[in-house]
Amino acid sequence: MEIFDPLSIKTVIQICVAALFVYLYMMFITRVTGKRTFAKMTSFDFAVTIAMGSILADAVNKPVDNLMPALVSLALLAGLQALFAKLLSSSDAAQQFITNTPILLMENGTILKDNLKKALVSEADLMGKLREANVLQLSQVKAVVFETTGDISVLHSNNPITIDSIIMGDVKSQA
């Protein structure tokens, strides 16, 4: 089968050179556009990171092709990502329009079943996250938030304290 044919020395060297060059280029792009370029802050950030990974993989795995389309694509995506991040950080209206809103899944020990359904999170997934957070009783849970990134945050304590309003300010209590 052709898929197991050995690579020529020339191809191996091209892959190595492409990998090194792409690695250095990514360091440069990250330095110029900032760490957020590859951060998973929003679902959009995550999608751009996946797209960049695909471009990088093609650039390294197909070094016989020209690297310039990959380099231009990466620079364009990184630039757009930096522009997008600047827009989001400077405009509340843009942030509300473009990004998802965190959704409250549990509040003060009560599971918000309607919000679970709307967020497409099963109760079993919720229980798994509570176990990961070392929650022993539902009464310990102050809030569980389905974040814009798809992560689930669990805020819990044995102490009778309330959560500062600024922490929950952007969270939708009703999905």
Phi and psi in degrees as a GROMACS rama.xvg file:
@    title "Ramachandran Plot"
@    xaxis  label "Phi"
@    yaxis  label "Psi"
@TYPE xy
-68.3114  -25.2428  GLU-2
-68.0824  -15.4208  ILE-3
-107.746  9.86913  PHE-4
-63.954  139.12  ASP-5
-67.8755  151.196  PRO-6
-82.7572  149.177  LEU-7
-75.5062  159.219  SER-8
-60.19  -39.0398  ILE-9
-60.0284  -43.8841  LYS-10
-65.3262  -41.4618  THR-11
-62.1065  -43.6363  VAL-12
-65.0909  -40.7182  ILE-13
-62.5475  -41.331  GLN-14
-63.3304  -44.1158  ILE-15
-63.1279  -45.5826  CYS-16
-64.618  -44.0681  VAL-17
-61.4346  -44.2613  ALA-18
-61.3078  -45.7813  ALA-19
-62.8452  -46.8753  LEU-20
-63.395  -44.9086  PHE-21
-63.7741  -40.1448  VAL-22
-60.4018  -48.9732  TYR-23
-64.4128  -38.1723  LEU-24
-63.9392  -41.6709  TYR-25
-64.6746  -38.1231  MET-26
-60.2679  -42.8634  MET-27
-63.5141  -49.1894  PHE-28
-59.6639  -44.2089  ILE-29
-63.409  -38.8076  THR-30
-66.7043  -41.3959  ARG-31
-73.9625  -43.8515  VAL-32
-94.9859  -12.229  THR-33
100.403  163.423  GLY-34
-65.3975  -26.6709  LYS-35
-63.4886  -20.4188  ARG-36
-51.5275  -34.971  THR-37
-117.143  14.8241  PHE-38
-84.4342  153.449  ALA-39
-102.976  68.7699  LYS-40
-83.6997  -39.8812  MET-41
-132.215  171.666  THR-42
-64.4963  -31.4195  SER-43
-66.6475  -42.4641  PHE-44
-57.6797  -42.9226  ASP-45
-63.0067  -43.426  PHE-46
-63.7191  -41  ALA-47
-66.017  -39.0815  VAL-48
-62.4293  -40.7873  THR-49
-63.0553  -44.6298  ILE-50
-61.0999  -42.2552  ALA-51
-64.6286  -39.6274  MET-52
-61.9069  -39.2046  GLY-53
-64.8644  -43.5916  SER-54
-62.3877  -43.9017  ILE-55
-62.2465  -44.1109  LEU-56
-61.0108  -43.5701  ALA-57
-63.1741  -41.3576  ASP-58
-63.1254  -37.7049  ALA-59
-81.2113  -40.8715  VAL-60
-79.4327  -16.8531  ASN-61
-125.64  60.0316  LYS-62
-72.5771  -10.4257  PRO-63
-71.1697  -22.8775  VAL-64
-78.4414  167.065  ASP-65
-70.1065  136.639  ASN-66
-80.0262  -15.2469  LEU-67
-59.3277  -43.4131  MET-68
-59.047  -39.0151  PRO-69
-65.7899  -42.8788  ALA-70
-65.4641  -42.0615  LEU-71
-65.6649  -43.7427  VAL-72
-60.3412  -44.5267  SER-73
-64.0993  -44.0362  LEU-74
-62.821  -40.9927  ALA-75
-64.7567  -47.8394  LEU-76
-62.622  -42.3768  LEU-77
-65.0559  -41.3073  ALA-78
-63.7214  -44.8471  GLY-79
-63.3551  -37.5026  LEU-80
-64.6105  -42.2438  GLN-81
-65.2556  -41.8874  ALA-82
-62.9292  -44.4265  LEU-83
-59.9785  -45.5379  PHE-84
-62.983  -40.9151  ALA-85
-64.3011  -41.8895  LYS-86
-61.3653  -45.7944  LEU-87
-64.7769  -38.451  LEU-88
-76.6635  -17.7351  SER-89
-104.991  -8.41619  SER-90
-137.706  115.237  SER-91
-64.4063  -37.0722  ASP-92
-63.774  -43.0916  ALA-93
-64.409  -41.0951  ALA-94
-62.8647  -43.0939  GLN-95
-67.6744  -34.5752  GLN-96
-76.1224  -39.2228  PHE-97
-91.4657  -39.7307  ILE-98
-97.1635  160.814  THR-99
-73.6025  160.912  ASN-100
-103.712  135.583  THR-101
-59.3305  144.522  PRO-102
-118.213  133.283  ILE-103
-76.698  122.072  LEU-104
-101.785  -26.6202  LEU-105
-144.89  144.74  MET-106
-143.259  124.09  GLU-107
49.1054  48.4205  ASN-108
81.795  -2.12642  GLY-109
-104.598  127.921  THR-110
-78.9019  128.373  ILE-111
-95.0161  87.1146  LEU-112
-60.5217  -37.4216  LYS-113
-62.8051  -40.3637  ASP-114
-68.4902  -36.5652  ASN-115
-58.2447  -46.0172  LEU-116
-62.7465  -45.3345  LYS-117
-67.5191  -30.3828  LYS-118
-87.066  -4.25747  ALA-119
58.408  41.3249  LEU-120
-112.459  127.512  VAL-121
-80.51  158.825  SER-122
-64.2198  -32.8092  GLU-123
-63.9945  -40.3749  ALA-124
-63.617  -42.2805  ASP-125
-59.8858  -46.5948  LEU-126
-62.2583  -37.0872  MET-127
-61.5137  -42.6229  GLY-128
-66.9263  -36.4479  LYS-129
-64.6089  -41.2887  LEU-130
-64.2557  -42.2962  ARG-131
-57.8499  -34.3659  GLU-132
-85.8678  5.57578  ALA-133
63.1983  33.8067  ASN-134
-79.0191  129.101  VAL-135
-101.508  -27.2147  LEU-136
-140.347  142.91  GLN-137
-59.9461  -28.3093  LEU-138
-64.9971  -17.7362  SER-139
-76.241  -20.0846  GLN-140
-78.9368  120.887  VAL-141
-86.9057  -42.7051  LYS-142
-161.763  147.437  ALA-143
-126.019  126.139  VAL-144
-120.201  129.495  VAL-145
-86.8024  105.112  PHE-146
-75.5485  166.745  GLU-147
-63.7774  -21.9109  THR-148
-83.7742  -10.0845  THR-149
96.9973  -7.732  GLY-150
-74.4618  157.922  ASP-151
-117.485  121.244  ILE-152
-99.1336  134.872  SER-153
-116.602  119.025  VAL-154
-108.012  115.993  LEU-155
-144.702  157.018  HIS-156
-164.34  150.748  SER-157
-84.22  -17.5239  ASN-158
-82.7921  145.738  ASN-159
-78.2165  66.7668  PRO-160
-114.604  157.172  ILE-161
-102.798  159.277  THR-162
-84.8178  134.432  ILE-163
-57.6478  136.962  ASP-164
-60.9153  -30.2392  SER-165
-63.8175  -30.986  ILE-166
-68.7366  -34.9249  ILE-167
-103.149  7.69809  MET-168
-56.3338  -37.4628  GLY-169
-99.0506  6.64539  ASP-170
-87.154  129.892  VAL-171
-80.4518  125.472  LYS-172
-82.4938  -23.9437  SER-173
-121.369  116.342  GLN-174
